């Protein structure tokens, strides 16, 4: 009997093609749905609009008669990074649907039949998401900088090294955030619930802690994913930029691990 079970398990793994086959399947599924294309396109459009608004606001503040509004010359690519606070949620929605969309349609059962190992299935989704969202973040950084530059004019400062660093950091940040919400989606299994949790966790909670007027609250905000990611990209936190990336990566790994645990304990 045990030999039969092992044989069936081995046959299922061969049918799934191991991790490589699982990754190939997830890649095909990601690009076969319209929500991926529309979501990424909407993120580019929103990035352009946000950078246009922020750059115009900077110019207005620097040229009005209120001296306290002056922001001086700002980094052009920094405007794109500042816009990620809102733009990220469009990309996050795409990442969430990678897992919760399958629960909504019931296709998760077929996925787990072909890739019976829950951990392997989630790792395959994570590999595909990282491979897509990292360059997507770079593209968003480039697009936002391209829009903000002409609007800022003399109030914009652009250096090639800074521009490349900011674009790459945007990609790393978005990739890690998407891995984080993938783990949350595996645990919660609900698109609305995961998106709401991500919004509260990445935006609302950090704002509340930072504005609480307490040093404990500020330190807690710095340890949250969005705070760590912001310090990683801006390099202005209470710890080095590399530490911010490490904190964000730790949150992503913890969420993925939680997703694997829940997947193993609950039926599809």
Residue frames relative to the residue before (quaternion, step in Angstrom):
aa qw qx qy qz dx dy dz
X 1.0000 0.0000 0.0000 0.0000 0.00 0.00 0.00
X 0.6621 0.4979 -0.3069 0.4686 3.57 0.93 -0.91
X 0.6326 0.5310 -0.3285 0.4582 3.56 1.03 -0.79
X 0.6358 0.5307 -0.3265 0.4556 3.57 1.04 -0.78
X 0.6486 0.5169 -0.3139 0.4622 3.57 0.98 -0.88
X 0.6617 0.4991 -0.3115 0.4649 3.57 0.96 -0.88
X 0.6410 0.5293 -0.3274 0.4493 3.56 1.00 -0.78
X 0.6593 0.4985 -0.3113 0.4690 3.57 0.98 -0.85
X 0.6419 0.5228 -0.3200 0.4606 3.55 1.01 -0.85
X 0.6625 0.4989 -0.3077 0.4664 3.54 0.95 -0.85
X 0.6418 0.5225 -0.3261 0.4569 3.56 1.05 -0.76
X 0.6368 0.5232 -0.3272 0.4622 3.57 1.02 -0.79
X 0.6595 0.5023 -0.3182 0.4599 3.57 0.99 -0.84
X 0.6470 0.5002 -0.3345 0.4683 3.58 1.02 -0.76
X 0.6225 0.5369 -0.3456 0.4527 3.58 1.06 -0.74
X 0.6997 0.4575 -0.2724 0.4763 3.55 1.03 -0.78
X 0.4283 -0.7315 0.4466 0.2864 3.57 1.24 -0.23
X 0.5600 -0.6093 0.3999 0.3940 3.61 1.18 0.40
X 0.7876 -0.3005 0.2235 0.4894 3.55 -1.25 -0.39
X 0.6359 0.5353 -0.3436 0.4370 3.59 0.97 -0.80
X 0.6698 0.4850 -0.3037 0.4732 3.57 0.92 -0.84
X 0.6373 0.5269 -0.3283 0.4566 3.58 1.02 -0.78
X 0.6431 0.5122 -0.3170 0.4729 3.58 1.00 -0.82
X 0.6493 0.5162 -0.3192 0.4583 3.59 0.94 -0.87
X 0.6527 0.5112 -0.3132 0.4633 3.58 0.99 -0.82
X 0.6701 0.4954 -0.3001 0.4642 3.58 0.93 -0.88
X 0.6143 0.5446 -0.3424 0.4570 3.57 1.07 -0.70
X 0.6629 0.5009 -0.2978 0.4702 3.55 0.95 -0.90
X 0.6658 0.5061 -0.3067 0.4544 3.58 0.93 -0.90
X 0.6402 0.5472 -0.3367 0.4211 3.59 0.94 -0.85
X 0.7675 0.3765 -0.1963 0.4802 3.57 0.87 -0.94
X 0.6026 0.5802 -0.3590 0.4140 3.59 1.25 -0.08
X 0.6725 0.4492 -0.3014 0.5050 3.60 1.28 -0.10
X 0.5427 -0.6587 0.4217 0.3063 3.56 -1.00 0.82
X 0.5734 0.6223 -0.3865 0.3669 3.58 1.08 -0.64
X 0.6101 0.5517 -0.3593 0.4409 3.60 1.08 -0.64
X 0.6880 0.4790 -0.2784 0.4687 3.56 0.84 -1.02
X 0.6863 0.4798 -0.2890 0.4640 3.58 0.86 -0.96
X 0.6493 0.5357 -0.3200 0.4349 3.58 0.97 -0.82
X 0.6914 0.4654 -0.2824 0.4749 3.58 0.86 -0.94
X 0.6361 0.5154 -0.3295 0.4703 3.59 1.04 -0.76
X 0.6497 0.5124 -0.3148 0.4651 3.59 0.99 -0.85
X 0.6191 0.5459 -0.3445 0.4472 3.59 1.06 -0.71
X 0.6434 0.5120 -0.3214 0.4696 3.60 0.98 -0.81
X 0.6607 0.5031 -0.3071 0.4649 3.58 0.93 -0.92
X 0.6729 0.4897 -0.3009 0.4657 3.59 0.88 -0.92
X 0.6097 0.5435 -0.3517 0.4574 3.60 1.04 -0.73
X 0.6515 0.5153 -0.3130 0.4605 3.57 0.94 -0.87
X 0.6762 0.4936 -0.2920 0.4625 3.58 0.93 -0.90
X 0.6635 0.5053 -0.3072 0.4584 3.57 0.92 -0.88
X 0.6664 0.4887 -0.3039 0.4740 3.59 0.95 -0.83
X 0.6099 0.5421 -0.3442 0.4644 3.57 1.08 -0.69
X 0.6773 0.4879 -0.2881 0.4692 3.58 0.93 -0.92
X 0.6938 0.4754 -0.2889 0.4574 3.60 0.82 -0.94
X 0.6563 0.4990 -0.3165 0.4691 3.59 0.97 -0.80
X 0.6476 0.5094 -0.3161 0.4704 3.60 0.98 -0.82
X 0.6384 0.5238 -0.3217 0.4632 3.56 1.04 -0.78
X 0.6347 0.5307 -0.3283 0.4557 3.58 1.02 -0.79
X 0.6562 0.5039 -0.3031 0.4728 3.56 0.94 -0.91
X 0.6566 0.5128 -0.3107 0.4576 3.57 0.95 -0.89
X 0.6638 0.5075 -0.3051 0.4567 3.58 0.94 -0.85
X 0.6981 0.4795 -0.2731 0.4562 3.57 1.03 -0.76
X 0.7533 0.3988 -0.2047 0.4813 3.58 1.15 -0.52
X 0.5543 0.5947 -0.4231 0.4001 3.59 1.19 -0.07
X 0.6346 -0.5730 0.3798 0.3532 3.57 -1.30 0.07
X 0.5762 0.5736 -0.3811 0.4402 3.58 1.28 0.01
X 0.3508 -0.7845 0.4750 0.1894 3.55 -0.30 1.27
X 0.6406 0.5538 -0.3313 0.4162 3.60 1.05 -0.69
X 0.6191 0.5591 -0.3397 0.4344 3.59 1.25 -0.32
X 0.4991 0.6978 -0.4200 0.2959 3.59 1.19 -0.45
X 0.1706 -0.7817 0.5957 0.0707 3.53 -0.95 0.98
X 0.3948 -0.7324 0.4649 0.3026 3.56 1.26 -0.31
X 0.7094 -0.3980 0.3337 0.4765 3.55 -1.25 -0.39
X 0.1216 -0.8135 0.5682 0.0239 3.57 -0.78 1.07
X 0.5818 -0.5647 0.4532 0.3704 3.54 -1.28 0.36
X 0.4628 -0.6939 0.4758 0.2792 3.58 -0.78 1.01
X 0.6992 0.4501 -0.2765 0.4818 3.59 0.84 -0.92
X 0.5653 0.5940 -0.3788 0.4290 3.57 1.22 -0.40
X 0.5835 0.5627 -0.3652 0.4576 3.57 1.16 -0.55
X 0.6423 0.5167 -0.3204 0.4668 3.57 1.02 -0.79
X 0.6419 0.5154 -0.3221 0.4675 3.58 1.00 -0.79
X 0.6464 0.5189 -0.3218 0.4576 3.59 0.97 -0.82
X 0.6493 0.5372 -0.3112 0.4392 3.58 1.10 -0.69
X 0.5416 0.6533 -0.3907 0.3568 3.59 1.21 -0.44
X 0.5215 0.6530 -0.4191 0.3551 3.60 1.14 -0.50
X 0.7530 0.3265 -0.1920 0.5381 3.59 1.06 -0.73
X 0.6505 0.5451 -0.3257 0.4166 3.59 0.91 -0.89
X 0.5864 0.6212 -0.3722 0.3629 3.58 1.04 -0.72
X 0.6435 0.5558 -0.3421 0.4000 3.60 1.02 -0.65
X 0.5787 0.5436 -0.3867 0.4692 3.58 1.17 -0.37
X 0.6710 0.4753 -0.2839 0.4931 3.56 0.97 -0.88
X 0.6175 0.5530 -0.3338 0.4489 3.57 1.03 -0.78
X 0.6238 0.5446 -0.3387 0.4468 3.59 1.01 -0.79
X 0.6290 0.5195 -0.3285 0.4759 3.59 1.04 -0.77
X 0.6666 0.5054 -0.2997 0.4587 3.58 0.93 -0.90
X 0.6395 0.5357 -0.3290 0.4424 3.58 0.97 -0.80
X 0.6707 0.5202 -0.3006 0.4350 3.58 0.93 -0.89
X 0.5135 0.6448 -0.4201 0.3794 3.59 1.19 -0.40
X 0.7742 0.2841 -0.1634 0.5415 3.59 1.03 -0.73
X 0.7223 0.4458 -0.2784 0.4494 3.63 0.76 -0.94
X 0.5688 0.5948 -0.3842 0.4183 3.59 1.14 -0.53
X 0.6526 0.5130 -0.3159 0.4595 3.58 1.06 -0.72
X 0.6337 0.5026 -0.3338 0.4842 3.57 1.08 -0.62
X 0.6439 0.5367 -0.3247 0.4381 3.58 1.01 -0.77
X 0.7513 0.3757 -0.2045 0.5026 3.59 1.00 -0.81
X 0.4874 -0.6675 0.4354 0.3569 3.59 1.21 -0.33
X 0.4797 0.6912 -0.4308 0.3264 3.59 1.25 -0.04
X 0.4691 0.6728 -0.4470 0.3571 3.60 1.26 -0.17
X 0.5953 0.5695 -0.3702 0.4292 3.60 1.10 -0.58
X 0.6622 0.4871 -0.3034 0.4819 3.57 0.96 -0.84
X 0.6221 0.5507 -0.3364 0.4433 3.57 1.01 -0.82
X 0.7205 0.4395 -0.2510 0.4740 3.57 0.88 -0.94
X 0.5672 0.5570 -0.3969 0.4588 3.60 1.19 -0.26
X 0.7165 0.4274 -0.2449 0.4940 3.56 0.99 -0.84
X 0.7648 0.1500 -0.1024 0.6182 3.57 1.14 -0.61
X 0.1377 -0.8611 0.4838 0.0737 3.60 0.35 1.23
X 0.6317 0.5115 -0.3496 0.4660 3.60 1.10 -0.46
X 0.4152 -0.7501 0.4605 0.2301 3.57 -0.42 1.26
X 0.6569 0.5230 -0.3165 0.4413 3.56 0.92 -0.89
X 0.6564 0.5083 -0.3150 0.4601 3.57 0.95 -0.86
X 0.6360 0.5348 -0.3316 0.4468 3.57 0.99 -0.83
X 0.7012 0.4589 -0.2805 0.4680 3.58 0.86 -0.93
X 0.6131 0.5345 -0.3494 0.4650 3.60 1.06 -0.68
X 0.6319 0.5323 -0.3317 0.4554 3.59 0.99 -0.82
X 0.6496 0.4978 -0.3138 0.4814 3.58 0.97 -0.83
X 0.6507 0.5234 -0.3137 0.4519 3.58 0.99 -0.84
X 0.6415 0.5243 -0.3261 0.4552 3.59 0.95 -0.83
X 0.6733 0.4901 -0.2962 0.4676 3.58 0.92 -0.92
X 0.6526 0.5170 -0.3196 0.4524 3.58 0.91 -0.88
X 0.6658 0.4978 -0.3098 0.4615 3.58 0.88 -0.91
X 0.6629 0.5212 -0.3022 0.4446 3.57 0.98 -0.87
X 0.6999 0.4419 -0.2620 0.4962 3.59 1.15 -0.59
X 0.7382 0.4620 -0.2480 0.4244 3.57 0.80 -1.03
X 0.5819 0.5712 -0.3947 0.4234 3.61 1.07 -0.50
X 0.7134 0.3992 -0.2790 0.5039 3.65 0.74 -0.88
X 0.5868 0.5644 -0.3796 0.4393 3.60 1.12 -0.57
X 0.6468 0.5135 -0.3159 0.4671 3.57 1.02 -0.78
X 0.6224 0.5269 -0.3347 0.4722 3.57 1.06 -0.74
X 0.6499 0.5130 -0.3127 0.4655 3.58 0.95 -0.89
X 0.6475 0.5127 -0.3236 0.4618 3.58 0.96 -0.81
X 0.6421 0.5200 -0.3234 0.4612 3.57 1.00 -0.79
X 0.6570 0.5010 -0.3046 0.4739 3.57 0.97 -0.85
X 0.6664 0.5077 -0.3048 0.4530 3.57 0.91 -0.93
X 0.6711 0.5008 -0.3031 0.4550 3.58 0.92 -0.87
X 0.6446 0.5135 -0.3127 0.4722 3.57 1.03 -0.78
X 0.6410 0.5358 -0.3183 0.4480 3.57 1.02 -0.83
X 0.6757 0.4707 -0.2918 0.4866 3.59 1.07 -0.70
X 0.7025 0.4967 -0.2775 0.4276 3.58 0.86 -0.96
X 0.5940 0.6291 -0.3591 0.3499 3.59 1.00 -0.80
X 0.7262 0.4258 -0.2675 0.4689 3.63 0.63 -1.02
X 0.6426 0.5278 -0.3306 0.4463 3.59 1.06 -0.70
X 0.6744 0.4959 -0.2946 0.4610 3.59 0.95 -0.84
X 0.1388 -0.8256 0.5343 0.1165 3.56 1.00 -0.76
X 0.8460 -0.0691 0.0785 0.5229 3.58 -0.76 -1.06
X 0.6526 0.5139 -0.3166 0.4579 3.59 1.22 -0.31
X 0.6403 0.5116 -0.3272 0.4703 3.55 1.28 0.14
X 0.1700 -0.7714 0.6069 0.0877 3.56 -1.02 0.83
X 0.0026 0.8207 -0.5692 0.0489 3.57 -0.69 1.07
X 0.0253 0.7677 -0.6387 0.0457 3.55 -0.88 1.04
X 0.5719 -0.6411 0.3927 0.3283 3.55 -0.89 0.97
X 0.6662 0.5112 -0.3118 0.4445 3.58 0.88 -0.91
X 0.6652 0.4950 -0.2964 0.4740 3.57 0.93 -0.91
X 0.6378 0.5418 -0.3215 0.4431 3.56 0.99 -0.88
X 0.6702 0.4880 -0.2954 0.4748 3.60 0.89 -0.93
X 0.6508 0.5173 -0.3150 0.4579 3.60 0.93 -0.89
X 0.6772 0.4968 -0.2973 0.4540 3.57 0.87 -0.94
X 0.6518 0.5144 -0.3192 0.4568 3.59 0.96 -0.83
X 0.6749 0.4858 -0.2921 0.4725 3.58 0.92 -0.89
X 0.6560 0.5071 -0.3122 0.4637 3.57 0.99 -0.80
X 0.6002 0.5444 -0.3546 0.4666 3.58 1.10 -0.65
X 0.6583 0.5137 -0.3038 0.4588 3.56 0.99 -0.85
X 0.6600 0.4989 -0.3058 0.4712 3.58 0.91 -0.88
X 0.6434 0.5317 -0.3208 0.4477 3.57 0.96 -0.88
X 0.6947 0.4713 -0.2859 0.4621 3.59 0.79 -1.00
X 0.6283 0.5364 -0.3427 0.4473 3.59 0.98 -0.77
X 0.6901 0.4725 -0.2847 0.4685 3.59 0.88 -0.92
X 0.6366 0.5178 -0.3331 0.4644 3.59 0.99 -0.76
X 0.6568 0.5066 -0.3126 0.4629 3.59 0.99 -0.80
X 0.6190 0.5145 -0.3434 0.4839 3.60 1.07 -0.63
X 0.6141 0.5514 -0.3349 0.4546 3.57 1.08 -0.77
X 0.7244 0.4219 -0.2593 0.4796 3.59 0.78 -0.96
X 0.5490 0.5767 -0.4055 0.4490 3.60 1.17 -0.39
X 0.6581 0.4934 -0.3033 0.4811 3.57 0.97 -0.85
X 0.6367 0.5163 -0.3260 0.4710 3.59 1.00 -0.81
X 0.6503 0.5242 -0.3122 0.4526 3.57 0.98 -0.84
X 0.6412 0.5178 -0.3234 0.4649 3.58 1.03 -0.76
X 0.6792 0.4753 -0.2912 0.4774 3.58 1.09 -0.64
X 0.7704 0.3841 -0.1960 0.4696 3.59 0.86 -0.95
X 0.2160 -0.8372 0.4743 0.1659 3.61 1.22 -0.63
X 0.6645 0.4558 -0.3030 0.5088 3.59 1.22 0.21
X 0.4675 -0.6864 0.4801 0.2824 3.57 -0.84 0.99
X 0.6892 0.4760 -0.2839 0.4667 3.58 0.82 -1.00
X 0.6743 0.5047 -0.2976 0.4495 3.57 0.92 -0.89
X 0.6750 0.4868 -0.2971 0.4681 3.56 0.96 -0.84
X 0.6572 0.5059 -0.3151 0.4613 3.58 0.95 -0.84
X 0.6440 0.5134 -0.3172 0.4702 3.58 1.00 -0.81
X 0.6525 0.5120 -0.3068 0.4669 3.56 0.95 -0.89
X 0.6546 0.5101 -0.3101 0.4638 3.57 0.95 -0.89
X 0.6468 0.5215 -0.3200 0.4553 3.60 0.96 -0.85
X 0.6776 0.4812 -0.2902 0.4744 3.57 0.92 -0.90
X 0.7089 0.4862 -0.2567 0.4418 3.55 0.93 -0.96
X 0.7530 0.4058 -0.2111 0.4730 3.58 1.01 -0.83
X 0.8034 0.2691 -0.1329 0.5142 3.60 1.09 -0.52
X 0.7531 0.4291 -0.2465 0.4336 3.56 0.56 -1.16
X 0.6950 0.4878 -0.2886 0.4424 3.61 0.73 -1.02
X 0.6593 0.4909 -0.3342 0.4612 3.66 0.86 -0.79
X 0.6393 0.5246 -0.3281 0.4565 3.59 1.01 -0.79
X 0.6558 0.5099 -0.3144 0.4594 3.58 0.94 -0.86
X 0.6771 0.4949 -0.2942 0.4582 3.58 0.93 -0.88
X 0.6697 0.5058 -0.2996 0.4539 3.58 0.97 -0.85
X 0.7402 0.4045 -0.2188 0.4905 3.57 1.06 -0.76
X 0.4623 0.7045 -0.4362 0.3157 3.58 1.26 0.10
X 0.4183 -0.7312 0.4488 0.2983 3.58 1.25 -0.29
X 0.6046 0.5381 -0.3501 0.4715 3.55 1.24 0.40
X 0.4933 -0.6585 0.4768 0.3094 3.57 -0.98 0.82
X 0.5996 0.5532 -0.3528 0.4582 3.57 1.14 -0.63
X 0.6494 0.5196 -0.3062 0.4631 3.57 1.00 -0.86
X 0.6609 0.5016 -0.3091 0.4649 3.57 0.95 -0.84
X 0.6501 0.5034 -0.3205 0.4704 3.58 0.99 -0.77
X 0.6343 0.5198 -0.3283 0.4687 3.57 1.06 -0.74
X 0.6431 0.5186 -0.3188 0.4646 3.58 1.01 -0.82
X 0.6421 0.5294 -0.3206 0.4524 3.58 1.04 -0.75
X 0.6899 0.4732 -0.2746 0.4741 3.58 1.18 -0.53
X 0.5550 0.5977 -0.3942 0.4235 3.59 1.28 -0.13
X 0.6909 -0.5107 0.3093 0.4077 3.63 -1.15 0.49
X 0.7017 0.4684 -0.2919 0.4506 3.59 0.80 -0.95
X 0.6419 0.5167 -0.3239 0.4648 3.59 1.03 -0.78
X 0.6601 0.4959 -0.3014 0.4770 3.57 0.95 -0.89
X 0.6610 0.5107 -0.3068 0.4562 3.57 0.98 -0.82
X 0.6422 0.5225 -0.3177 0.4622 3.56 1.02 -0.80
X 0.6689 0.4805 -0.2971 0.4831 3.57 0.96 -0.84
X 0.6013 0.5570 -0.3480 0.4550 3.56 1.12 -0.65
X 0.7309 0.4251 -0.2402 0.4768 3.59 0.88 -0.92
X 0.7425 0.4051 -0.2277 0.4824 3.58 0.97 -0.80
X 0.2904 -0.7866 0.4967 0.2241 3.57 1.15 -0.53
X 0.5846 0.6062 -0.3529 0.4077 3.59 1.15 0.55
X 0.4609 0.7233 -0.4197 0.2970 3.57 1.21 0.36
X 0.6723 -0.4852 0.3693 0.4197 3.57 -1.31 -0.09
X 0.7345 0.2712 -0.1940 0.5910 3.56 1.32 0.05
X 0.6640 -0.5095 0.3460 0.4240 3.65 -1.17 0.34
X 0.6541 -0.5257 0.3731 0.3958 3.55 -1.24 0.50
X 0.6311 0.5490 -0.3310 0.4367 3.58 1.02 -0.78
X 0.6288 0.5273 -0.3310 0.4657 3.57 1.08 -0.70
X 0.6158 0.5428 -0.3421 0.4572 3.57 1.08 -0.71
X 0.6509 0.5032 -0.3095 0.4768 3.56 0.99 -0.84
X 0.6505 0.5224 -0.3145 0.4528 3.58 1.01 -0.82
X 0.6386 0.5203 -0.3237 0.4655 3.59 1.01 -0.81
X 0.6625 0.4967 -0.3024 0.4722 3.57 0.92 -0.91
X 0.6469 0.5133 -0.3158 0.4673 3.60 0.98 -0.82
X 0.6313 0.5335 -0.3311 0.4552 3.58 1.03 -0.77
X 0.6312 0.5164 -0.3259 0.4781 3.59 1.02 -0.78
X 0.6557 0.5165 -0.3117 0.4541 3.59 0.94 -0.87
X 0.6583 0.4981 -0.3049 0.4749 3.58 0.94 -0.89
X 0.6495 0.5206 -0.3188 0.4532 3.59 0.95 -0.86
X 0.6609 0.5007 -0.3085 0.4662 3.59 0.95 -0.84
X 0.6508 0.5034 -0.3165 0.4721 3.59 0.97 -0.83
X 0.6405 0.5134 -0.3268 0.4683 3.57 0.97 -0.80
X 0.6323 0.5166 -0.3256 0.4767 3.58 1.00 -0.79
X 0.6383 0.5290 -0.3232 0.4563 3.57 1.02 -0.77
X 0.6417 0.5144 -0.3202 0.4702 3.58 0.99 -0.82
X 0.6470 0.5285 -0.3190 0.4477 3.59 0.92 -0.90
X 0.6784 0.4762 -0.2901 0.4784 3.58 0.90 -0.94
X 0.6387 0.5328 -0.3342 0.4433 3.61 0.93 -0.80
X 0.6822 0.4919 -0.2851 0.4598 3.58 1.01 -0.77
X 0.7293 0.4470 -0.2409 0.4586 3.57 1.09 -0.67
X 0.7599 0.3367 -0.1892 0.5228 3.58 1.15 -0.50
X 0.4960 -0.6424 0.4949 0.3105 3.56 -1.12 0.66
X 0.5587 -0.5985 0.4552 0.3500 3.55 -1.21 0.49
